[in-house]
Amino acid sequence: MVMAIWQTEKDRINLLKKLVKHNSVTYSKGERQFPDLVKNELLKTDYFKSNEENIHFAYTTDDRRAVLAHYESNNTKDTVVLISHFDTVGIEDFGDYKNDAFNIDKITEIFKSDHTYLNEDAIKDIETDDYYFGRGSMDMKPGLMLHMSLIEKAAIENWDINLILITVPDEEVSSKGMRAAVKKLNDIRKEKDLDIVLHLNSEPTFQQAPGSNTHYIYSGTIGKLMPSVYVYGKETHVGNAMNGISSNWLMSFINRKIEYNDSFTETYKSESTPLPVSLMMRDLKDQYDVQTPFRTVSLYNLFIFKKTAKDIFNTFNELVKSSVKDAEEVMRTFDDGIYKDNNMTINTLKYEELIEQAIDTHGRDKVHELLNSVEKNQDDHLQCIEAVDKLMISMRHIGPTVVTFFTPPYYPATNSSEDVLVTDIIKTIEKTSKNLNREVEHIHFFNGICDLSYVKYDTSYESDQVFSYNTPTFNTTYMIPFEDIKEISAPVLNCGPIGKDAHKVTERILKPSAFKELPIVLESIIKTHFVK
């Protein structure tokens, strides 16, 4: 007799509590150990007891692991991929209660009696007893819980469809887990000759209005790029300011044209991308002294819908060059009676152009040696800055120069809103949810950034090359498996339970949505559209 372990509401609640209780904050020891918990839980099911070889690990460059579990059909090659992440943000915001942040029952009870950490909406919700609180209770261990329950049911009922559960680390930082999982997924696809027909994520819905309990479904995910600028000016003593060029001053011209520039805004139907902002701007002086700053860097956050790295970089470089011309015009008006250089110009180079010039000057081996000397034990964006800085210092003879480049991460935008299969699935979700008395709204782009960026190929070879040639760490400490993405590419959909306040101390999941409704909704998607 087949034993079911996650098929009742109570079973699913207990599973979620177990998953949440395991601390898996990004980069923590618990995050490294969490895949063992998932595997051990899956091995409790009859199917995976008999098919342990269908549970795989995919390793990131720093030896964290993603889990891939394949429920295998004997009659079809069609495959639905179920995607989730198990890492969470930290718990410092829980203050005195951080030791209870992963205990759903305890933290929920604490917040019932102590509203110190709760906002007005959270106070109303906790009084209804319809929500569970706790770190990971919303983002996104309920999605993993639902997928584990779903894949068990598929095995019990012998559904005629392949399901591959993927749950990954590092989604909250740079998606190393998903980028590693994509390569492993493609290996499985090729080995089993599978045909991937849908990538189904179950990130929780993002509240669109205060007090809303609408179930939002997303047929795509917003993209993100980090075009960056490095300015190499001309150093001088502050007492002889006109004898140099302050890199901070020059960067101010560039920042005025980039930050909050609505020419980068994209609109799809009624949805628009947020405006670009600088996430980091600073000079590279290590200490205070009276030398003017001559090396400054700025990293810009740009959201995208349809545009690619090539599109963004073209526009970005045009604005940077225009800013430099503006600065040169102002600079020519400077005259302190001692120093005046009417012939001073400022170079503008893409990173790939800087590399070419450095190789022409120093030789390929010397440039390779210089880039290898970049400290690898730091974040990717800092490695990129250091690489550009070392190259430009070695090329200081070319004079004041502005270098444009990319820093990780890069999340390509994906959108399946016009895919016939996805539009049909959305109708099924709406019909099923109506029977459950749940209002549903379709949104085209998940605006929280998610791992669906790496499972549908919506860029181009030319754009991929622009990104790779202008990202200093690409194919060393940072990589995107573009070729694998092409091969596993399929329509995407995000359908997860209703929750509120991701990344806040008031993070919470709506019980009826997570434990009653979504199991029915997800089952209806698979059975209606894929099980023959």
N, C-alpha and C positions, 0 to 999 in steps of 0.2 A: 504493500500500500504506500502511495506517495505521501510524504509528509510536507505540509505547507508551513512555513515559518514566518512569512511576512505578508500574509494575505488578509488579515483583519485590521481594523482601525487600531486596536490595542497593540497588535504586533508592530505596526508601522510606527506608532508613537514610541514604543520601546526601542526600536532600531534607531530612530532619530536621536533619542536621548543618549544612546550608546555612542553614536558617531560624534555628537556634539561634545560629550564628556571628554573625548580624547583631544587634548590641546594640540592643534596643528597650525599654529601661527606660522606664517611664512618665515623660513630660515631656521625654525626651531627644531629641536631634536624630535619633538612630537610629529612634525611634518614628515620627517624622514621615516618615522616608524609607522605612520598611518597606513601605507599600502599593505603592511602585514595584517593590520586589523581588517581591512577590506577583503583581502584574500581569505583569511581565516573565517570570516562571516560567510563568504560565498561557498566555501567548502562545507558549510553546514547544510547546503541544499543538496538534494538527491542528484541533480544534474551534474554539478561541479565535483561532487564526491567521485563520480564515475568518469569525469572528463577534466581532471585537474590540469592536464596539458593545455587546455583552452584558456587558462589564466596566464597572462604574460605581464612582464614588467618592461617599461621603457625608461632608459636612464638619461638624465640630463647631464650636461658637461660637468656639473659639480656633484654628480652621483645621487641626486634625488630621483625618486621613481614615480612614474605614472603607472596605473593599473589598466590593463585591457582584458576584458573577459568576454569570450565569444560563445554565445548560444548558437549552435550550428544546426541548420536545417539540412535534411537529406534530400530535399526535393527542389530547392530553388537556390539560386546564387544571389538573389536580391537581398540587400543588407541595409538595415537602418542602424546608424551609429548614435548611441546615447551618450551625451557629453555633460560632464560636471567637473567642478574643481573642489578640492577638500581643504585647501589652505584658507586661513582667515587672517584678518588684520589683527593688530595687537589688542591688549586689554587694559592699557594704562588708564583709559577713560573711565573704567569701572571704579577707580579710586580705592576706597576701603573695602570694596566688594570684589576686587579682581580675583581673589582666590576662589570665588564662587561663580565666575563669569561663564564657565563651561558646564555648570550644573543647572540644567533647565529648570528642574523642580525648585531648587533652592533659590536661585536668583529671581525666579518669578514670584515666589512667596515673599522674598525680601522686598521686592518692589511694590508688592501689594500693601505692605505696611509702612514703607519708607519711600516717599515720592520725591526725595531730594534730587535724584538724577533724572527724573521724568519731565518731559514737556507736557503741555496741556492735553494734546491728542493721545499721548501714551497713557496718561492717567485715566482718561475715558476708556481706553481699550482694556487696560488691566482690570478695570472694575467689571467688565463684561464677562471675564473668564474665557474669552475666545482666543486668547493669544498666549503663546509661549515666548519667553524672553531668553536671552543668552547669546554669547558670541558664537556665530555659526548657525544659530537657530533659523536665520533667514538666508544668509549669504555664505555658502549655498548648500549646506548639508541636507536640507529637505529634498533638493534635486537628486542627490545621490541616493538617498533613501528611496525615492520614488522609482528610480531606475533599477535598483536592486530588487524591489518588489515586482516590477514589471518583467524583468528578465527571468525571475523565478516562475512567474505565472506562465510565461511563454513556454518554459520547459515542462511545467506540469501539464499544460494543455496541448503540448506538441504543436505549437504554432508553426505554420509553413512560411517562415521568414528567418533570416539570420539577424541576430541582434548582437552588436558589439558595444558593451559598456566601457566607456573611457572615463576615468576620473584622475585628475592631474594636480600636481603641486604648482606653486609659483604664479597662479593666475593673478593674484593681487599685486604682483610686482612687474614681471616682464614676460610671463607666459613661457618660461623655459620648459615647463612640463608639457604643454600642448605641442610645442614645436618638436619636442622629442617624440611625443605620442604619434604625431602625424607620420613620421618615418616608420615607426613600428606598425601602425595601421596599414600603411601601404605594403609593407612586407607581408602582413597577413592576407591582405587583398590579393596580392600576386600569388602567394602560395596556395590559397584556396580558390583562386579564380572567381572572386566575388564581384558583384556589381552593386556599388553603393548608390542607393536611391534617395537617401535623405540623411542629413545631419540634424539631430534633434537635441537641442540644449534645454535645460530646465532651470536656468537662472530665475530667481524670483521676479515678480513684476515690480516695477518701480512706480511708486505712487505718483500720480499726475496732478492730484489736487488734495488738499487737506480733508481727511475723513473719508476719502474714496475707498471703496472695497470692490472696485471694478477689476475683473480679470483681464489684464492686458496680454496680448500675444504679439510677437515681433517676428517679422519676416526678413529681417536683416540686422546688421549691427554696424554702428558708426565706426569709422576708421580714425586713426590718429597717426600723425607724423610729427617729427621734431627737427625741422630745419633750424640751423644754427649759424651764428656768425662769430668769427674770430677777427679782432682788429689788432694789427701790429702798427703802432704809431712811430713816433720818434722821440726818444727820451731826452730830457734836458733838466737843468736845475730850475726850480720854481722861480728863481730870481731872473731867469732868462727864458720866460715862457714862450716867447715868439720864436725861439730857436729850435722848437720841437713841435710835435703834434700829440696832444693828449688823446690816448685811445678812448678814454671815457667820453671826452667831448665828441669825438667822431662817432662813437656808438650811439650817442643821444640822437643824432640825425637819423640813424638807421632805425632806432626803436620807435621814433615818431611815425615812421611810415609803415611799420609792420604791426605793432601792437594795436589791437582793436580796429584793424583795417577790414572794413566790410567787403572789400573786393574778393576776399577769400571765402565769403559766405556762400554756401550752397543751399538750395531749396529743392526738396522733393515733395510734391503735393503740398501738404500743409506744414511739413516739418523743415526746420532749418538748422544748420550747424552753428554752434556757439562761435563767438569771435576769437581770433588768436590772441594769446597773451604770452608774455615772457615768464618762464618758470624759473629761470636763473639768469641773473645778470651781475657780473662782477669783474673787477680787474684781477690780475694774477700776481699782484705784489704780495709777498709773504709777510711784510712788516711795514710799519710806518717809517717813511723817511722823506726827504725833500726832493727826491727825484720824481718828476711827473710820471704818472702811469702810462705805459706804452703797450701793454698787452691786456685786452679786455675781451670777454666772451659773453654771448647771450644765447640762450636756448629757448625756442618758441614752440608752444603747443598749438597744433593746428588740427582741427577735426575735419573729416572729409566724408562725403557721401559717394560721389562717383569719381572724383578726381584721383589721379594716381600720383606716385612720387615724382614722376617726370613733370606732370602738369604743375604741381605745387612748386617744384624747384625752379621751373622756368619763370613763374610769376615772382617768386621770392627773389631770384637773382636780378630781375628787372628793377624791383623796388630797391634793392641794395645798391645797385649801380646808380640809380637816380639819387639816392641819399648821398652817396659819395660825391657826385657832381655838385649837389647843393652845398656840401661841406667845403669843397674846393673853392667855390665861388665866394663863400664867406671868408675863407682863409686868405684869399687874395686881397681882402680889404685890411688885413692886419698890418700894422706898421707902428712899431714902438720907437722908431727913430734910430734903432740899432740893427735889428734883424728884419729882413724882408726878403722872401724868396718867391719871386713871381713864377718861377719854373717848377716849383714843387708840385708833384702829382701823386695820386694815391692809386695803387694797383687794385684791381678786383679779380680774384681767382676762385674758381671752384676747387674743391679738394683734389679732384682728379687732375686738374691742371697744375696745382702745386706739386703733386707727386711727380708728374712728368718733368717739370723744371728741376726738381731736386735730383732726379735720376740723371738728367743731362749734365748737371753741375758736379755731382758727387759720385755718380755711378750707382748701379742697381744694388750691389752688395752693401755699400755704405748706407744707403737708404733703408735697406732691409734690416741691417744691424741696428740702425737708429730706432726703427719702429718696434723691433723686438725688445728694446730696452724700456719700453713703456711698462709701467708697473701694472701687472695683471690683477693684483689683489685689491681691486677697487671697482666701483660701479662702472658700467659700460660708458655712460656719458662722460665720466671723468677720464676714462682711458682715451676716449675720442679727443677730448680737449688737450690732453697731454701729448697725443700724437701730433696734432696740428701745431701745438706750441713748439715741440722739438724740431719739427720740419721747418717752421718759419724762422726760428732762431738760427738754424743752419743756413737759411736763405736771406738773412737780414740785409745782405748787400743789394737786394732788389728794391729796397726802400719801403716806405709805408705801404702796407698791404692789408686788404680786407679779404678774408677767406670764408667762403660759404661751404657748409657740409651738413650731414645728417648725424644725429645722435639717436641711439635706440631709446625706447622701443618703437617699432613700426607695426601698427595694426591696420592692414588693408581693410577698406570697407567692403562689406558684402550685402547683397540685396536680392531676395527671391520673390519680391512682391508681385512680379508679373509672370512668375512661373505657374503654369496651369495646375500642377500637382499641389503646390503650396496654397493656391487660392481655393482649391477643392478641400484641402485639409482644414483651412480656416473656417469654411462653411460647416464642416463636421464639428469642429470645436464649438462654434456658435450654437449649433443645434443641440449638441450634448449639454452645453452649459445652460441653455434655456430650460431644458428639462430639470436641471438642478437649481433653477431659480437664481442663476448667477449672471449678472450683466457682463458682457464681453466687449472689448474694444481692440481693434487691430491698429498697431503702430508699425511703421515701416522700418525704423531703425532703433534697435536697442541702444539707449544713450549712455549706458554705463561701461562700455567697452567690454568685450568678452572674447572667448577663444573661438567663436565661430569665424573670426577673421582668417583663420588658418585652414579652413576646410572647404572653401569655395573660391575658385580662382577667378577673380574679377579684375586682374591687372593686365600686364602685357610683358613680354620678354624685354622690350626696350625700356619700359619703366623700371622693371626689376634691376636692369643693368645700371640705370641712373642711380638708384638707391645703393646698390652694392659698391659701385665705383666711388661714391662720395660719402661712405660711412667707414671711418678709419678702422673700426673693429670687425667689419664684416668678414666672415669666414675665418676669424681667429677666435675671439671670445663671444661673438654674436653672429648668429646665422638664422636665416629663414629658409626652410626647405621648399623653395618655389616649385621645383620639379615634382616633388612628392605631392604637394598641394594640387598641382594640375591633375595628377593621376587619381587622387581620391576626391576630386571636386564633385559636389552634388548640391542640390538645393538645401537651404538652411531654414530652420524655424526655431524660435525660442518660445517654449510653453512651460512655464513653471508656476508654482503656487504664489498666492498673494502674501506679501510681507511688507514691512515698513522699516524705514530708517537704517538702511545698509550702512555699515561702518560707524554707527553711532552706538552709544551705550544703550539706547532704547531699541536696538535691533530686535525684531520680533516676527513671528510667523502666525498667520491666521489658521487656527486648527481645522475648521471645516474644509477650507481650501486644500490644505496639505494632506490631510488624512482620509477625507471622504471623496472630495470632488475630483482632484487631479488624478488619482488612480483610475477613475472611470474615464476621464478625458483622454489620458494617455493611451489607455487600452482601446478606446474608440478610434483613435488615430491609426494605430497599428492594424487593428482588425478590419476596419473599414477600407483602408487603402492598400494594405500590403498582404494580408493573409488570404490566400485563395481557397 
